[in-house]
Amino acid sequence: MTNLQNYVEARSGMIERETKPREKGLNYIRAPKVLGQYFTDYLTCYGALTDIIKIGTNQLTFIPETEIKKVIAQSHSHGVRVALGNPIMDQALSAGTQATKEVIDFAAGLGIDVMEISLIARSIDDEDLASLLAYVNGKGMKPIVECGLSFAHEPVVDGRTFAKRKKAQAKRALDNGAWKVLVEAEGVFENVKVGEERWDFVDDFAADMPVKDLMFEADDQDVMSYYLNAYGPKVNVFVDHTQVMQIEAARRGYGPSTLTWAKAAVFHKD
């Protein structure tokens, strides 16, 4: 039985979810580092809960291409899009336009559906980013642009966050063809002392952008809960594969902690 036919779900009062493929309420999942049978088992158990699975550069580097293609084919058979994460795009951008095009072409040839482009790890002009987004879209892939409070490998320093610039850059990216903007955890609640989290940045960043156009990295259980409380059960989140049940339960009104218990609510059009 699929999870939609499950006896327990049908009788537990869980709120309904829109069917895949979805454009909001996305579970963007960091793939297991170990692929092969482990990955097959993951899809068998949790494919129905997964909208996008992200494979990394190291997996592309050290796992035979034939096996990567199997991973992509298996994901598609479960209605799961496949994303390619960094640092492959970071490295390509540092090597120049031709190298970047080759990486994008290679990913498209594999059957990748989503490409991440980081504005944290690399600094790029708005016009060049628009051209890059157009190239990715032209290859039939959806670009996710990664933004955040902290530049890679730099501490967050008040008065030097360039928060307004980052927000403007994200808006321009969406206007120029980015599918989603991913708000990175670094500097907001990750590698930050307790009590010094920067939720003010997230609140201001997301205040006048459509929630459906944003994604939030939310590996911590309480952070996951804060995002669902603030933006509703259809917020897009990026979590590890070990947390897919927690985020799905939270969307249905059952967890992952008392912060979100029974708070989720939806009202769908007929």
Salt bridges, closest charged atoms under 4 A:
GLU9 OE2 - ARG252 NH1 2.29
GLU16 OE2 - HIS268 ND1 3.51
GLU18 OE2 - LYS234 NZ 3.50
GLU23 OE2 - ARG81 NH2 3.48
ASP51 OD1 - ARG22 NE 3.03
GLU65 OE2 - LYS69 NZ 3.39
GLU67 OE2 - LYS70 NZ 3.16
ASP105 OD1 - LYS139 NZ 3.42
ASP113 OD2 - HIS76 NE2 2.64
GLU116 OE2 - LYS54 NZ 3.06
ASP126 OD1 - ARG165 NH2 3.04
ASP126 OD2 - ARG172 NH1 2.92
ASP158 OD1 - ARG198 NH1 2.73
ASP200 OD1 - ARG198 NE 2.97
ASP208 OD1 - LYS167 NZ 3.17
ASP208 OD2 - LYS171 NZ 3.08
ASP213 OD1 - LYS212 NZ 3.16
GLU217 OE2 - ARG30 NH2 3.36
ASP219 OD2 - ARG30 NH2 3.03
ASP240 OD1 - ARG30 NH1 3.41
ASP240 OD2 - HIS241 ND1 3.35
GLU248 OE2 - ARG17 NE 2.90
GLU248 OE2 - ARG252 NE 3.12
